[in-house]
Amino acid sequence: MSAIIDAILSETKPEEALVREQLRWHVANNPGQPEKALLNHLLSISTTVQDDTA
């Protein structure tokens, strides 16, 4: 899991800055639990995408 998180956070595309910021927030709020941080992040993105397409 940490490798996936590291890969996302190492991206530099400006249009993905908000995604990286949100992921950092989830990682900070789930110390020592990268699986939970990534799951919460993906769920929050999924909700955002669903809201945008509804």
Secondary structure, 3 states (H helix, E strand, C coil): CHHHHHHHHHCCCHHHHHHHHHHHHHHHCCCCCHHHHHHHHHHHHHHHHHHHHC
